[in-house]
Amino acid sequence: MATRFELEQQIEGLLDDEIGTIFKDAPFRVALVYPSPYRAGMSSLGFQTIYRELNAREDVVAERAFLPDEPDLYASSRVPLFTFESKRAVSEHDIVAFSISYETEILGLLECLDLAGIPFRAEDRREGWPLVMLGGPLTNANPLPVAPFVDLMVMGEGEELIHVLVDWWREAKDRSSFLADAALLPGVYVPSIHGEVLRPIAQVDDRKLPAYSQIITPNTELSRMHLVENARGCHRGCTFCVMRRTTNMGMRTVSVDRVLATIPEHAERVGLVGAATTDHPEINDILRAIVGSGREVGVSSLRADRLTDEFVGLLKDGGARTLTVASDGTSARMRKIAKKGIKDKHLRRAAELVRDHELKVLKLYMVFAYPEETDDDIDEMIEFVGELSQICRVALGLSPLVAKKNTPLDGVPFEDTKVIERRVKRIHKELGRSVDIRSTSARWGWIEYQLAQGGWDMADAAEAAYKEGGGFGAWKRAIKKYQKTKLPLSRPENERLTPGAFLSDAYSAGDGPEAVKNRIA
């Protein structure tokens, strides 16, 4: 059994390695909670952005908490989940704000609520409990399975809405009146009022871009790296992706100067992140400036059809040792279904660039198990990846298709797990000697699918699965017990992204609920 002192010492070790941590005090307190361990949470650009955004205010302090690496240490010692900065219990904050990226993080959210001593269900939290809210990438798709556990959600981009909600909650007479007011805000979803009908997705004013790191630490998946987005959203139309152009109104690029201005002097590594980083029209200028400053650089979301000799050369000069691209289809026919726009020639050229620039490996990510996929498509993939492995070393990542709400593939059934496992086994047999193959679990992919396609019924299933230990068997039993007939995700018919300027102007003017309600009307 760990003591509180020992738990605090673990956190102090992480804090000692951070640069950019904000320590302050203020009358209004927000606990930002990430429902995965620290290594994952501190790689989240949105999480860090809200941390900096709130702490820029004199009247608010935002502190971080994460799903512990060993939750049992907290449970067995009866120490409530507490924040990193002040070691104050999460439950003692005015707002507890979760950021959630993936469906399966719902168990982490329940674990954090449990460790904090906060009732799971919003309906069980009366006056005196902190306001529990949620944001993050999952709100772009289907956050309904999480809805019963939170008082409200910020749908989409929250850099502006968070200020309005903080001000209104601080001045609210009671929880019910606050929720009634908040429910009127575009981009805010209040489950107790809106039911299983989601709200439009909020978009901030472009003046708030780019998001960038507040804290640099070696103890993350992206060690010692300053993260900054050079663009937000995507202008492409991949059928499996929730960040496609129809859901986020396309790609909004950030100027070279604004990207570079975010980089602190102490940053030795810079990561450009976003859904379509390589589509930035001045991507080479950004890379050239970063590499020219003596820093290492990394880029997410590389598209094989955007790779050039100069681009890969800049990555190599910036410390890259691998090149990661996505095929997202086992054959040309499957990539056509995905509307990925990637052809064999693009992937072959990527392999040649890895070879020519003496990089170590080409990492190729592959979504498979699309509707209509057959063994012939698998044959084509095996033959082609084998060809690539003759050009350079190849590492293949396999993930079964999990159809998401708010995409063209919404409603496509999950492939039979036995079929998936048989195909993965065959790929290993044919390519395993020449290609490093990693595949995600078909069984856990099935659980992700049930959550991605579900509604509030999956909240019941998640709570039951959590109480039974969260294993696959517990999930399977809970889903079988609580799953209802899948219904289409209900959204407003004339869905439009929230004009960020409206929220920005309302906040700047100090508008209270009544004034904003009049403006909405």
N, C-alpha and C positions, 0 to 999 in steps of 0.2 A: 504494500500500500504506500503510495507516494504522499508526501506531505505537501501542504500548500507552498512551503518554501522551496521544495524541490521542483514543483511545477513552475514557480516563478523564475527559478534559476534557468530552466530550459528556455523560457521566453527571453530572459536577459541575454542569453548566448546568441539568440537570433538578432535581437536589437543591437547588440554590439557590432554586428557585421553590416548593419544598414547605414546607408548614407541618404539623408533627406527626410528622416523621420520627424514628425511634427509633435512636439510636446507643448501643451498649453492647457489652460483651464478656461471655462466659460460657463455661463448659467444654464445653457441648454445643451444637452448631451445626446449624441447619436452614436450607437454601436453599429458599425459596418461589419456584417458577419458573412464570411465566405464558407459555404457548406462543404468544402473540401480542404485538405491539409494546406499548410502554409506554402509549400513549394508550388502548388497549383494556383492558389489564390493570389500570390504576389506576382504571378505572370499574367494576371488579368488587367488589361489596360483600363477597362471601364471601372473596375473596383478602385484602382489607384486615382482615377480622374475624379470620382465623387469624393474620395478622401481629401484631395487637395481643394476641390471646389467648396466643400463645407468649411474646411479649416481656414479658408481665406476670409471668412466672416469673423468679426470680433465677438459676436454674441453666441457662437456655436462652436463646440468642439466635437470632432468626429474621431473615434478610436476604432481599432481593428480587433476582430476576433476571428478565429478559424476553427474548423473541425479539427480537434486534436489528432495527432498521429496515433495516439493510443487513448481513445475515449474512456476505456475502462479505468485508467488511472484517475481520471476525474470522478467517475461514478463511484469507484471503491473508496476514494478518500473523502467523498461527499463535499468536494470543493466545487462550487458553481462555476460555470464557464465565465471567464473574465477577459477583459480587453488587454491588449499588449501594453499600451502606453501608460495607463494609470493603475492597472490591475483591479479596476472596478468591475463588479459583477455586471454582466450584460443586462440582467433584469432590472438594474437600477438606472438604466438610461431612459430618456424620454421617448426615443424612437429606436427600434431594432430593425435595421434595414439589411435584407439579404440580397446578394447578387447570385443568380443561378444561371449556369450556362447550358447544362445538359439535363435531360429527363431523369437520369438515374441519380442525380445529386439530391433528389427529393428525400432520400434516406438520410443524407448528411444534414439536410435542413431539420428533419425531425430529431436527429441526434443532438443537434445544437440547441433546439428548443428544450429538449429533455434535460440536457446538462445545465441549461440556464434556469430550469425550474419554471418555465413559461408554459401554460397549457397549449396543447397542439392546436386546438380548434379556435378560430376567431370568435365563434359564438360563445365560447366558454371564458373569454377574457372580458371582464367587466371594468368598471372605472378603477383606476389605480395601476392597471397593467400598462406597460409601454405599448405604443402603437407599433404593430409589426407590419412592415411593408416589404415589397419585393420588386426588383428590377433585374436587368441582365438580358443576355442574348436569347434565352428561352421565350421571352415575351414576344419575340418576332414570329414565333411559330405557334405553339399550343401550350400555354401555362395552366390550362384548366385543372389538371391533376393536383396542382399546388394551391389552387385558389382557396379551398376551405381553411387552409392553415394561416392565411394572411388577412389583414384588415383591408389592404388595398395593394394594387400593383401600378407601377409606372410602365406603360407599354412603350417599348422602343428606347429612345434616347432621353435620358433623364437629367442632363446637366442644368436645365432651367426649371423643370417641374419640381425638382427636389427643394428648391428655395421657396417656392410658393407653398408647398406642403408643410415645410418646417414652420414657416410663419403662421399658417392657419392653425396648425396643431398647437402651437405655443399659445395662441389666443383663444382656442376653442373652449366653449362652455362645458361640453361633454363629448364623449366619443360618438354618439349617434348623430348629433348635429354636425360635427366635423365631417363625418363620412357622407352625410347628405350633401354638404357643400362640395366636398372633394369629388363626388360622383359627377358633378357638372363639368369638371375640367376636361377638355379634350386630352386624350392620352392617359387618363386615369381610369382604372378598372376597379370598382368596388364590388366584390362578389356578393355581399349581402344585399346589395341594391340592384345590380345589373344581372344577377343570376349567371347562367351559362351563355351569356352573350358578351363577347369581347368588344373592347373599345378600339377606335382607330389608333394607329401606331404613331407616337410622337416623334417629331424631327426637330432638332435644335437649329437655331439660327447659325448659318455658316461662320459667323464671327466667333463662335465658341470653338471652332476647330483650329488645330488638331488636338486630339487627346494625346497625352504623353505621360511618362512615368514621373511620379513624385519621389519614389524610393528606389534605389539600386541596391541589390543584395546578391551575394554569391549563392544563397540558399534557395534558388528557384530552378525551374526547368530551363529558364533562359538566364543563366548565371551571369551576374555583373553587367547586365545589358540594360541600357536606356532604351525604352520602347517609345515609338512615336508613329502615328498613322500619317501616311502621305496622301491618303484618300479614305473616304468613308463610303460604304455601300459598293454596289457593283452594277455595271451597265449591261451585263450579260444575262442570259436567260436559261441557265442550266435547270432542268426540270426537277432535280432532286434537292435543290438548294433553297433555303429560306431567305438567303440574302440576294436573291435574283432581283432584276431591275423592277419587276412589277410590285414588289413588296417594299422597296426602299427608295423608289423614285430615282434610281440610277446612281452613278458614282459622282461624288463631290470631291474634286481634287483640292489639295492644299499646295500653295506655292512653295517653291524651293526655299525661299528665304524664311518662311514661317516654319517649315520643318526644321531647318538648321538652327533657328533661334531657340528651339526648345532644348537643345543639347547642352548640358552643363559641362563646365571645364573638366570636372573630375571623371566624366564618363569615358571609359576606355573602349567600350563596345556599344554599338547602336543597332537596334533592330527596327526595321520598317515593317509595320503590321497593318493588315486590312484584308478585305475580301478580294481585292484586285490590285495589289501593290504594283505588279509589273505592268499594268495598263496605264500607269501615270505617264503622261506625255514627256515628262522631263526626268524620268527615273534615272537615266544615266548621269545627268547633271547632279542629282542628289547623291548618288553613289560616289561620283568623282570627288565631290566636296568632302564627304565623310572620310573616304580613304585617303584623300590628300592631307587631311588633318592628322593622320597617323593612327586613326582608330580602326578597329575591326567593325565589320558590318554584316548583318544578316537580313534576309528578306523572306517574308512569308508569302504564301499563295503564288508561287512561281507557275506561270503557264508555259507549257512547252513551246507554244507557237509564238512566244514573245522573246525567246532566248536568242541572243546574238553573240558573236565572238567577243565583242567589246564588253557586253554586259557580264558574261561569265568571267572574263578577264578581270573586271573590277571586283567581282565577288571573290575571286581567287586572291587578288591583292589585299582584299579586306579580311582575309583569314578563313574563307570558306574551304572546307575539305570535302564536302558532299554537295550534290545537287538534288533537290527534291521536287518532283513534279507529279501531277495526277493524271492518270488516264481516265479513271472513273467509268470504265466500260471494258468488258473483256474482248470486245470485237468492234469493228467499224460499225456494225449494225447496232450494237448496244450503245455506243457513243452517240449514234444518231438519235436514239430514244432519249438519251440524257441531254441532248442538244449541247454537248460539251464543246464541239468545234475543234477537237484535237484529232489529228490524223497520224497514221503510222510514221509518216515522214517527219513530223514534229518530234515524236518520241525518239526516232532513230537519230535525228540531229542532236537531241539532248545527250544521248549516249556518246556521240562523237565528240561533243564539247567536253564532256567529262574526261574522255580519253586524251583529247588534245591539250587540255589544261592540267593534266596529271592530277585530277581530283581522285579521291579514294573510291567513291561509290555513287551510283545513280540510285536514289530512292524513288520508287515508283508506287504510288498509292492507287489502289484499284477497288472501286465499288462493283460488286457482282450480285448475282441473284435478282436481276431485273425481271419484270414480267416478260414472258416469251423467250427468255434465255434458255438455250439448249446446250447439249454436250458439244455441238459443233462450234459454238461460240467459245467454249472453254478450250477446245482444240486449237482454235485460232490464237487465243491468248498464250497458250503454252508454247506454240511454235514461235510466236513473235518475241516473247520474253526470252526464250532460248536464243534467238538471234541477237537480241540486245546484249545478252550476257557474253557473247563472243566479241563484242566491241569494248565493253568495260564491265567492271563488277557491278552487279545489280542486287538491290534489296527490295523485295516485293511485300507491300502491306495490303492485306485483303480484308475488306469489310463488307458484310452483306447489306443490301439496300434496306434502309429503314425509312419508309415513306413518311414524310412529315406533312402536317397540316399547313395550309397556306402555300402549297406548292402544286404544280400540275399533276404530280404523282400521288397526291392525297387520295387515300382509300385503296391504293394498290396493296394487295395482301402480302404478308411476309412469307417468303418461300419456306417450304417444309424444312425443318431443321435437319432432318436426315439427309435430304438432298444436298443442303449446304455442306454438311460434314463430309458427305461422300465426295463432293467436288473438291473440297479443300484437301482431302486425303490424296486424291488423284493428282492435284497440282504439286503437292509435296513429293509424290512418287516420281513424277516426270521431271521436276525442276530442282528438287531439293539438293542435289549434289553440286549444282552450279550457281544456285540463287539462294540468298538468305531470305526465308519466307516467314512472315509474321501474320497471323490471322486473328481477328477478334472472335470472341465466342459467339457461336450461333444461338445458344440458349439465352445469353444475356442480350443479344441483339433482338430476340423475340420479346423480352421484357421491355426493352427500350421502345419497341414498336407499339406494344400495348399502351404504354404511357403516352407516346407521341400521338396516338389516335384516340385516346380516351378523354373522358370528361371528369366530372366530380366523382364518378364511380371509382376511378383509379386513385383518388385520394383515400377512399375507404380501403382499397387494396393495399396501398402503400403503408398506411398506418398498421394494418393487420400484419403485413410482411415484416415491418420494423419490429413489432412486438414479439414476433417469432424468430428474430435473429437476422433477418434480411438475406438469408440464403436463397438459392434458386428454388428449392422445394417450397419454402415459405411463400415466395412470390407466386409460384404456380398455383398453389392452393388458394391464395388470396384473390388472384385474378379470376379464377374459376368461380369463386364464391360471389364476388361483387360485380363482375363485369356485366354491363348492360349493353343493349343493342347500340352499336356505334351510330352516332348522329353526325351530320355535317357540322363543321365548326361554324358557329353562328357569329357573324360579324355584321356591322351596319352595311346596308346595300351600297351606299355611296361613300365608300371608305376613302378618306383622304388623310394624308399625313398632316399632323398638326403644324400650322405655321409657327415656326419658332419665334418670329418677331412678336407675335401676340403675347406669348408668355414672357418674353424678355421685357417688353414694354410694360406689361401689367406688373411684373416684379419691380421694375425700376420706379414705377409710379407709386409703389407701396399699396397697391389695391388690395382691399380686404375682400372677403367672400361676396358681400353684397354688391360692391362695385364691379367685380368680375362677372357676377351673375348678370348684371345689367348689360355689360359689354357683350356677353355671349348671346343674350336675348336680342 
